[in-house]
């Protein structure tokens, strides 16, 4: 963007939010570059939020063609009998997002997520991936960590009325207000791989059951070579068996991962739109915090379940 | 969760959304995606540029169009097969009556003001339809569910009107205010101490109103010197342009009078300045000493081609960045330029203008005048951007919070309407715990009542579900408990009762007042001429001289036929009222019967009574509004503060049952409100104090 001052147009458009986070934060936002892969309902919610907030650029990645299911959860794509005329999800979302805020540069990056090398991620300040395999999560996270600059890494997933966000800001320093003083705070994040490798029994008591349940399902999809969300009621016996094995290995009581919860995650894999809205909002908020350097960032997992209504932060890190 | 059965139940639901603003856009989108097929949406507003950063269904090209209609069209683009019925109208219109409300499965509020919220609450009670209420400000948000007979209604807990500034304090001493600046560098725009807030109120509600507004309105702009009678006599015409003077001469005279003479006069009251810093009088000649004062004529030429809507003193003076803080000299120039533009280009409007945050010339004038006054009182000056925020009570709004809240509203709507077997828990109220950016809520323009999140018991909980409260048995809205009004029945007129109690406090729009079986007053379209004349005559009568006299011991009934709300008011005669603390000349009791709360209530009434333009508007709320916000939303604080104690399972160290605590809480509310100067920030202080009490 142009130099140090916001333009008159920016000041007018962003008036209400500048009153929330200040001119500096707005300036930093407008110079930031965000990458998003996996454009289902939750990621799309996030994209909307971040484009409205006024990031510098947003790069979209999802080569999947538009299907009826994708359409049903996506408010970016105008209804079309022809299913978007064969265009990719990313392409169609891009058209609409551009329209949301002409000041944000929205573009499409074609290709499989796993095909992007370390250098590719150099261009970005924030990388968000959604609905992807365990392997992809680990590998993209590691690529981001190999770069000399800090790239904030996030995953977001929504199954049924449950959701999970993971955050890796590596080594993150920010200013925090305490009483009347400003204190420098520093946080050390674990990578996704490190975090999920922590033995379950050494986690604090009362960690959200969703954390464990998501790991079981994620693991199931990996060993069965399924695409994310490609599960059904027929899989439940196998999933429960896997749960039992994992619990045994981790010395965790099986009741910590209730059958009913696993059943919900395995059976209805569709994203529940209100939960997508909540997750997309919280993720948007977190990305704005990380870019602006203002506010306590979330460390390092967030869970939401519409059934009990709780939105919980869990710190599952090696340090 | 979405089994076939549940989906078809969602499909069959008929939903009313009130408000198509920040929350409304998100809500409409999420409802449509979630499978709702029949959505009605009411919003009287049109789209503005500053909406576009979060009201994502709207584009630049839609500015000026109906929010409800544009929102409908935008959602139908991706969900063409559902029915969305827009109403570009005020929810208080009589067509939206109880029968209208009865057709809905659930009502969802995304409103921006207290007045409309109360109205919808009453209609939902009357129609027995569940209401999901919501609000956001900055990163904070809340969702509450109200079901008649099962949970408290929106009005079960007091909702104080916006805090206003008693005129006497605005006129004389802005520096008396305690400077509450809580987080100076987290957010630079919140630097303004409250001293500057008073300068803004002075510039907006007194000076602007005096020069450009209704001349007949009482306005205490002049400082009373010790011999008040004489000074107010001759100052009456100060603000009237004289026949033989040009605009610049007039402007100079006004400037010298309000910034020079008035301060000089105030200084003569030595008692006032014993414990305060003395202000300094400011005169045009001193500020603009090095340049000839522009004569009428020069300015006119360069302004000829400007069209009315873009008239701007800044443009004229070549000032560009609204974030800049102008010097005293620049403020003085803006003051003159704006005043001259008003008198030369907008002459016709003079006498009828009220301050509007979207009127850039008005904002420029108020910014300049407030800054000059601030300079006089040695208060730091502020940028136009900041001044506009304070003067316009602009709400802090971001898309993300609205999106989250809209998601939670839909979840609650489904729970309150559907018997979703898997969702065994009851309806829930939510608090977004500030995304941990808690300090934002102390932003100076509003006393947003949600700082309790600082003391959040569990740092882990970002979205905190809270079980709803039981109805308040003494709520005058959802129970039949009578109110008590102390009033001098030999002095107060029926008009006072109608304006100060029935419309402003009880929030009735079509009131009907009866004494026994006799009608004293009624509003409606279908009245006979003689009835209208009769009621008009009654309005001007003193209570004790009405055809059916209202005296001590009388019980009157006040009802609103549209809201189907009936209240009984016991009248208690009282001779004397404290002019400063009880400027209404009457005190309404009724929130809680406990005598200990009286003081607190007096204070609330007091605030209510002071006349400023913000009080004249519908009492605005904290919430995403679009914009017109003000002040404190204690409903939020109460529910949440109590809730965190109540949700035992989540709060390891909660000690006492809620009811006991809540009962204690209200009386213990600090009495700082009783102070003559009412601080915007008091709202926060209250919250803070009470959360430690609760």
HADDOCK unambig.tbl for C-alpha pairs under 7 A between the chains (distance, minus, plus):
assign (segid A and resid 12 and name CA) (segid B and resid 50 and name CA) 6.20 0.50 0.50
assign (segid A and resid 13 and name CA) (segid B and resid 49 and name CA) 6.23 0.50 0.50
assign (segid A and resid 13 and name CA) (segid B and resid 50 and name CA) 5.29 0.50 0.50
assign (segid A and resid 13 and name CA) (segid B and resid 52 and name CA) 6.44 0.50 0.50
assign (segid A and resid 13 and name CA) (segid B and resid 53 and name CA) 5.83 0.50 0.50
assign (segid A and resid 14 and name CA) (segid B and resid 50 and name CA) 6.91 0.50 0.50
assign (segid A and resid 14 and name CA) (segid B and resid 53 and name CA) 5.79 0.50 0.50
assign (segid A and resid 15 and name CA) (segid B and resid 50 and name CA) 6.23 0.50 0.50
assign (segid A and resid 16 and name CA) (segid B and resid 50 and name CA) 6.79 0.50 0.50
assign (segid A and resid 16 and name CA) (segid B and resid 395 and name CA) 6.93 0.50 0.50
assign (segid A and resid 16 and name CA) (segid B and resid 396 and name CA) 5.26 0.50 0.50
assign (segid A and resid 16 and name CA) (segid B and resid 397 and name CA) 5.27 0.50 0.50
assign (segid A and resid 17 and name CA) (segid B and resid 396 and name CA) 6.15 0.50 0.50
assign (segid A and resid 17 and name CA) (segid B and resid 397 and name CA) 5.53 0.50 0.50
assign (segid A and resid 17 and name CA) (segid B and resid 398 and name CA) 5.38 0.50 0.50
assign (segid A and resid 19 and name CA) (segid B and resid 189 and name CA) 6.79 0.50 0.50
assign (segid A and resid 19 and name CA) (segid B and resid 396 and name CA) 5.61 0.50 0.50
assign (segid A and resid 20 and name CA) (segid B and resid 138 and name CA) 5.72 0.50 0.50
assign (segid A and resid 20 and name CA) (segid B and resid 396 and name CA) 5.39 0.50 0.50
assign (segid A and resid 20 and name CA) (segid B and resid 397 and name CA) 6.87 0.50 0.50
assign (segid A and resid 21 and name CA) (segid B and resid 187 and name CA) 6.42 0.50 0.50
assign (segid A and resid 22 and name CA) (segid B and resid 187 and name CA) 5.71 0.50 0.50
assign (segid A and resid 22 and name CA) (segid B and resid 188 and name CA) 6.42 0.50 0.50
assign (segid A and resid 22 and name CA) (segid B and resid 189 and name CA) 6.66 0.50 0.50
assign (segid A and resid 49 and name CA) (segid B and resid 399 and name CA) 6.05 0.50 0.50
assign (segid A and resid 49 and name CA) (segid B and resid 400 and name CA) 5.88 0.50 0.50
assign (segid A and resid 52 and name CA) (segid B and resid 53 and name CA) 5.30 0.50 0.50
assign (segid A and resid 52 and name CA) (segid B and resid 54 and name CA) 6.02 0.50 0.50
assign (segid A and resid 53 and name CA) (segid B and resid 53 and name CA) 6.74 0.50 0.50
assign (segid A and resid 72 and name CA) (segid B and resid 33 and name CA) 6.81 0.50 0.50
assign (segid A and resid 73 and name CA) (segid B and resid 33 and name CA) 6.08 0.50 0.50
assign (segid A and resid 75 and name CA) (segid B and resid 78 and name CA) 5.76 0.50 0.50
assign (segid A and resid 77 and name CA) (segid B and resid 78 and name CA) 6.15 0.50 0.50
assign (segid A and resid 78 and name CA) (segid B and resid 77 and name CA) 5.21 0.50 0.50
assign (segid A and resid 78 and name CA) (segid B and resid 78 and name CA) 4.24 0.50 0.50
assign (segid A and resid 79 and name CA) (segid B and resid 77 and name CA) 6.09 0.50 0.50
assign (segid A and resid 79 and name CA) (segid B and resid 78 and name CA) 4.49 0.50 0.50
assign (segid A and resid 79 and name CA) (segid B and resid 79 and name CA) 6.34 0.50 0.50
assign (segid A and resid 79 and name CA) (segid B and resid 80 and name CA) 6.91 0.50 0.50
assign (segid A and resid 100 and name CA) (segid B and resid 56 and name CA) 6.45 0.50 0.50
assign (segid A and resid 160 and name CA) (segid B and resid 1 and name CA) 6.18 0.50 0.50
assign (segid A and resid 161 and name CA) (segid B and resid 1 and name CA) 6.62 0.50 0.50
assign (segid A and resid 180 and name CA) (segid B and resid 183 and name CA) 6.69 0.50 0.50
assign (segid A and resid 273 and name CA) (segid B and resid 30 and name CA) 6.20 0.50 0.50
assign (segid A and resid 273 and name CA) (segid B and resid 33 and name CA) 6.04 0.50 0.50
assign (segid A and resid 273 and name CA) (segid B and resid 34 and name CA) 5.55 0.50 0.50
assign (segid A and resid 274 and name CA) (segid B and resid 30 and name CA) 5.97 0.50 0.50
assign (segid A and resid 274 and name CA) (segid B and resid 34 and name CA) 6.96 0.50 0.50
assign (segid A and resid 274 and name CA) (segid B and resid 407 and name CA) 4.05 0.50 0.50
assign (segid A and resid 274 and name CA) (segid B and resid 408 and name CA) 6.66 0.50 0.50
assign (segid A and resid 274 and name CA) (segid B and resid 410 and name CA) 6.20 0.50 0.50
assign (segid A and resid 274 and name CA) (segid B and resid 411 and name CA) 6.43 0.50 0.50
assign (segid A and resid 275 and name CA) (segid B and resid 407 and name CA) 6.14 0.50 0.50
assign (segid A and resid 277 and name CA) (segid B and resid 403 and name CA) 5.64 0.50 0.50
assign (segid A and resid 277 and name CA) (segid B and resid 404 and name CA) 5.68 0.50 0.50
assign (segid A and resid 277 and name CA) (segid B and resid 407 and name CA) 5.20 0.50 0.50
assign (segid A and resid 278 and name CA) (segid B and resid 403 and name CA) 6.45 0.50 0.50
assign (segid A and resid 278 and name CA) (segid B and resid 404 and name CA) 4.11 0.50 0.50
assign (segid A and resid 278 and name CA) (segid B and resid 407 and name CA) 5.45 0.50 0.50
assign (segid A and resid 281 and name CA) (segid B and resid 400 and name CA) 4.41 0.50 0.50
assign (segid A and resid 281 and name CA) (segid B and resid 401 and name CA) 6.40 0.50 0.50
assign (segid A and resid 281 and name CA) (segid B and resid 403 and name CA) 5.60 0.50 0.50
assign (segid A and resid 281 and name CA) (segid B and resid 404 and name CA) 5.21 0.50 0.50
assign (segid A and resid 282 and name CA) (segid B and resid 400 and name CA) 6.88 0.50 0.50
assign (segid A and resid 284 and name CA) (segid B and resid 400 and name CA) 6.27 0.50 0.50
assign (segid A and resid 285 and name CA) (segid B and resid 400 and name CA) 6.21 0.50 0.50
assign (segid A and resid 295 and name CA) (segid B and resid 436 and name CA) 6.83 0.50 0.50
assign (segid A and resid 295 and name CA) (segid B and resid 437 and name CA) 5.29 0.50 0.50
assign (segid A and resid 296 and name CA) (segid B and resid 436 and name CA) 6.17 0.50 0.50
assign (segid A and resid 296 and name CA) (segid B and resid 437 and name CA) 6.84 0.50 0.50
assign (segid A and resid 306 and name CA) (segid B and resid 411 and name CA) 6.94 0.50 0.50
assign (segid A and resid 307 and name CA) (segid B and resid 423 and name CA) 5.36 0.50 0.50
assign (segid A and resid 308 and name CA) (segid B and resid 425 and name CA) 6.76 0.50 0.50
assign (segid A and resid 309 and name CA) (segid B and resid 465 and name CA) 5.67 0.50 0.50
assign (segid A and resid 310 and name CA) (segid B and resid 463 and name CA) 5.68 0.50 0.50
assign (segid A and resid 310 and name CA) (segid B and resid 464 and name CA) 5.80 0.50 0.50
assign (segid A and resid 310 and name CA) (segid B and resid 465 and name CA) 5.90 0.50 0.50
assign (segid A and resid 311 and name CA) (segid B and resid 461 and name CA) 5.86 0.50 0.50
assign (segid A and resid 311 and name CA) (segid B and resid 462 and name CA) 5.25 0.50 0.50
assign (segid A and resid 311 and name CA) (segid B and resid 463 and name CA) 4.30 0.50 0.50
assign (segid A and resid 311 and name CA) (segid B and resid 464 and name CA) 6.56 0.50 0.50
assign (segid A and resid 312 and name CA) (segid B and resid 460 and name CA) 5.42 0.50 0.50
assign (segid A and resid 312 and name CA) (segid B and resid 461 and name CA) 4.71 0.50 0.50
assign (segid A and resid 312 and name CA) (segid B and resid 462 and name CA) 5.70 0.50 0.50
assign (segid A and resid 312 and name CA) (segid B and resid 463 and name CA) 6.88 0.50 0.50
assign (segid A and resid 313 and name CA) (segid B and resid 460 and name CA) 4.71 0.50 0.50
assign (segid A and resid 313 and name CA) (segid B and resid 461 and name CA) 6.20 0.50 0.50
assign (segid A and resid 313 and name CA) (segid B and resid 462 and name CA) 6.66 0.50 0.50
assign (segid A and resid 314 and name CA) (segid B and resid 460 and name CA) 6.63 0.50 0.50
